[in-house]
Amino acid sequence: MKMKKTILLLTATLLLHTAFAQSEKCATAKAWTLLKTKDANAQARMEQMEEFTKNYHAQNPVLNYKVNNTANASRSQRSVIMIPVVVHVIYHNEQLGVGANISDAQIHSQIDALNADFRLLNADSIPTSHPFWNYSADCMIQFCLAKQEPNGNPTNGIVRINSSVTSFSEQDFFDDVMKFTSTGGDDNWNPEHYLNFWTFRIDATSGMLGKSSFPSNLATNPELDGVICRFDAFGTTGPLRPANTLGRTMTHEVGHWFNLKHIWGDDDGATQNLACDLGECDGSDGVDDTPNQCERNYGCPSFPNNPYNDCGSDENGDMYMDYMDYTDDPCMVMFTFGQAERMQAALAGPRAEIRNSNGCQMSTGVADIYADKNIEVSPNPSSGNFNIRFKQGTGEMISKLSVSNSLGMTVANIELDNSDNYQLNLSNQPSGIYFLQAVEKGKTISKKLILN
């Protein structure tokens, strides 16, 4: 009889294992497990990051949220960190706003959702009477769509790529195919200065929603840094999946980008054993104020969920409403102070450089990265007359020039005749800095002009 019970228990466990495997939503943990099989130093880097995080917490103790209910009042004592975002929209022959070629409005809605969630401004946050309210934190992090490119050119923070790939496979998802121009995606912008997002269409058979890189791999694999997300789980408007309409897939994945782990600590790793059933509660998310949780939660549980679970929660059970669980968008509504401190540690460590990024600032001009190769201007400075000389062959590719002042206002539009030389007269303009702009092979080239 005992043998039969054991067999029944194992059978039930395997059935549950299959159910969980079919409904995995975030690929970050599995991708991390796969990385460790390929990179012998990945685990050591993660452990170094954990040690750094512990030291940061020791040197920057958070308020005692369990005793002091005014913890969020500390917001005024800390400055908000702005994170510039670039969204790489990968699509295949779709009109703007159709399918994977998502609209600007859908992209903006995702940035708005991130700002609400990370600043504890989401309208659906848990009520102040809830037992977990005292743990709900303003992370003091905001996001903007980049206003200038790495070379200083103005941008709206959106890059659209009409790819030869109709739909990416689940294997492509793990191989980061969409992150490279050479494989039908788009190369990331400098990951030390920008948070890169990629949206795309994935095969209909896949239930994967998103995946993120961890900060411990930024130095070794900068080309892979960023967050990927299927187009129908991105933002709060547009063609979205029913359970993913509030942009929380990206909130979850950006949490990983800031070094947050799944709230259940990934006891099951890539094999998806059920931690409580097997008595495995050794995994940890590295955060003290998230209750120890046996496994992921789905859907919208009722409070309390799994009180006094086998991994040691109290009467309040799982914090299933945390963004780092697997619940539906309407049911994940909070980060904790411990998670916010963990993010701040990442921003003091491997992601420190992004705090110095000027990506959220309006461009005051256009950098000379392309212009230095192809355009010469003399004299510069000038009292009014500038001689513009295009290097051999360049003039044949350019039919128009424009000149704008330092406020971005166009003061001249010039039709060219394929000549390699042109005389520009700005004597009718006030003294100051101007920007000469042209387009060569789809890239903006420019030169700064100084008018005395």
Secondary structure as UniProt FT lines:
FT   HELIX           2..22
FT   HELIX           28..38
FT   TURN            40..41
FT   HELIX           42..59
FT   TURN            65..67
FT   TURN            69..70
FT   HELIX           71..77
FT   STRAND          81..91
FT   TURN            96..97
FT   TURN            99..100
FT   HELIX           104..118
FT   TURN            119..120
FT   TURN            123..124
FT   TURN            128..129
FT   TURN            131..132
FT   HELIX           133..135
FT   STRAND          141..145
FT   TURN            150..151
FT   STRAND          158..162
FT   HELIX           170..175
FT   HELIX           177..179
FT   HELIX           181..183
FT   TURN            191..193
FT   STRAND          195..200
FT   TURN            204..205
FT   STRAND          210..212
FT   HELIX           215..217
FT   TURN            218..220
FT   HELIX           222..224
FT   STRAND          227..230
FT   HELIX           231..233
FT   TURN            242..243
FT   HELIX           248..257
FT   TURN            258..259
FT   TURN            263..272
FT   HELIX           275..278
FT   TURN            288..289
FT   TURN            307..308
FT   TURN            310..311
FT   TURN            315..316
FT   TURN            320..321
FT   TURN            323..324
FT   HELIX           329..331
FT   HELIX           337..348
FT   TURN            349..351
FT   HELIX           352..356
FT   TURN            359..360
FT   TURN            369..370
FT   HELIX           371..374
FT   STRAND          375..378
FT   STRAND          385..390
FT   TURN            392..394
FT   HELIX           395..397
FT   STRAND          400..405
FT   TURN            406..407
FT   STRAND          410..415
FT   STRAND          421..425
FT   TURN            427..428
FT   STRAND          432..440
FT   TURN            441..442
FT   STRAND          443..451
//
